[in-house]
Amino acid sequence: MGLGTRIFIVRADDSLQRLTLKRYNRLIKGYPDEGLMQYAGKRIRYALIVLEMINRKPAEILMAEYSFLVFDSEGRLDVSEQEKAARLVMDTLEPIDLEQKSGKVIDVKHRFAKKRFDDQYLWDPSPEINAAIETIIFKK
């Protein structure tokens, strides 16, 4: 038993393109020789799926993240977009208040940041996309 990861680029027509974990990691880490020129200058949807593996075969989907990849003009991930997303993620953290405040003021900035992050960086898959992902993973 172990964990596995599958990554799919979701094209404009909702078809799926498998992206290996090695290539995904190289894109994320910004390797200068790693890019996807067919997506240069585009913002594309992707799905990152974490699986429970039994005897090296997918048994169950444990987690699914549906987000976006933004590519620069050279087909590499846009670093400035990654930085914007990281800053917004930090804003979603609830502040630690070491002093007990009395009164009716509640700090909810982190909740608004979470909504902004979800709206800008996450997407909801259609049932057809979910079914296609399951079909590929479990070879139904």
C-alpha positions in Angstrom: 0.0 0.0 0.0 1.2 3.5 -0.8 0.4 6.7 -2.5 0.4 7.7 -6.2 -0.1 10.9 -8.1 -1.7 11.5 -11.5 -1.7 14.9 -13.2 -3.9 15.8 -16.1 -4.0 18.9 -18.2 -7.6 19.6 -19.1 -7.8 21.0 -22.6 -10.3 23.6 -23.8 -12.5 20.8 -25.2 -12.4 19.0 -21.8 -10.2 16.3 -23.1 -7.4 15.1 -20.9 -3.6 15.1 -21.4 -1.5 13.1 -18.9 1.4 15.0 -17.4 4.1 12.9 -15.7 4.9 13.8 -12.1 8.6 14.2 -13.2 7.7 16.8 -15.8 5.2 18.6 -13.5 7.9 18.9 -10.8 10.4 20.2 -13.4 7.8 22.8 -14.5 7.1 23.8 -10.9 10.8 24.1 -10.0 11.4 26.3 -13.1 14.0 24.2 -14.9 15.1 26.3 -17.8 14.9 23.5 -20.3 11.4 22.4 -19.3 8.4 24.0 -20.9 5.2 23.2 -22.8 5.3 25.5 -25.9 1.8 24.5 -27.0 0.5 26.4 -23.9 2.8 29.4 -24.2 1.0 32.5 -23.0 -2.0 30.6 -21.8 -3.8 29.8 -18.5 -4.9 26.2 -18.5 -6.8 24.0 -16.1 -5.2 20.9 -14.5 -6.2 18.2 -12.1 -3.8 16.8 -9.5 -5.1 13.5 -8.2 -3.6 11.6 -5.1 -4.3 7.9 -5.1 -4.1 5.0 -2.7 -2.1 2.3 -4.4 -2.4 -1.4 -3.6 0.1 -3.7 -5.3 1.1 -0.8 -7.5 -2.5 -0.4 -8.8 -4.8 2.5 -8.1 -7.4 1.5 -5.5 -9.0 4.8 -4.4 -8.8 8.5 -5.0 -7.8 10.2 -1.8 -7.6 13.8 -2.9 -8.2 15.8 -6.0 -7.1 19.4 -6.6 -8.4 21.3 -9.6 -6.4 24.4 -10.3 -4.7 26.4 -13.1 -1.2 26.6 -14.6 -0.2 29.9 -16.2 2.5 29.8 -18.8 4.8 32.6 -20.0 5.6 33.3 -23.7 8.3 30.6 -23.6 6.0 27.8 -22.4 7.4 27.8 -18.8 5.3 28.5 -15.7 4.8 32.2 -15.1 6.8 33.0 -11.9 5.0 36.2 -11.2 1.6 34.4 -11.2 3.0 31.8 -8.8 4.2 34.6 -6.5 0.7 36.2 -6.6 -0.9 32.9 -5.7 1.6 32.3 -2.9 0.9 35.8 -1.4 -2.8 35.2 -1.5 -2.4 31.8 0.2 -0.5 33.5 3.0 -3.4 35.9 3.4 -5.8 33.0 3.9 -4.1 32.0 7.2 -6.1 33.0 10.2 -4.2 35.6 12.3 -2.8 34.5 15.7 -4.1 36.8 18.3 -2.0 36.7 21.4 -4.0 39.4 23.1 -7.6 38.8 24.2 -9.6 41.6 22.6 -12.9 42.6 24.0 -15.5 44.0 21.7 -17.4 43.0 18.6 -14.7 43.4 16.0 -13.9 40.2 14.2 -10.9 39.9 11.8 -12.2 38.2 8.7 -9.6 39.3 6.1 -8.4 35.7 5.9 -11.9 34.5 5.0 -12.2 37.0 2.1 -8.7 36.0 1.0 -9.7 32.4 0.9 -12.7 33.2 -1.2 -10.5 35.3 -3.6 -8.1 32.4 -3.8 -10.8 29.9 -4.6 -12.3 32.2 -7.2 -9.0 32.9 -8.9 -7.1 29.7 -8.6 -9.5 26.8 -8.3 -12.2 25.4 -10.6 -14.9 22.8 -10.3 -14.8 19.8 -12.7 -17.9 18.7 -14.5 -19.2 15.2 -13.9 -17.9 14.3 -17.4 -14.4 15.4 -16.5 -14.5 13.4 -13.2 -15.7 10.3 -15.1 -13.0 10.7 -17.7 -10.3 11.0 -15.0 -11.7 7.9 -13.2 -11.8 6.0 -16.4 -8.2 6.7 -17.2 -7.0 6.0 -13.6 -9.0 2.8 -13.1 -9.0 1.8 -16.8 -12.8 1.2 -16.7 
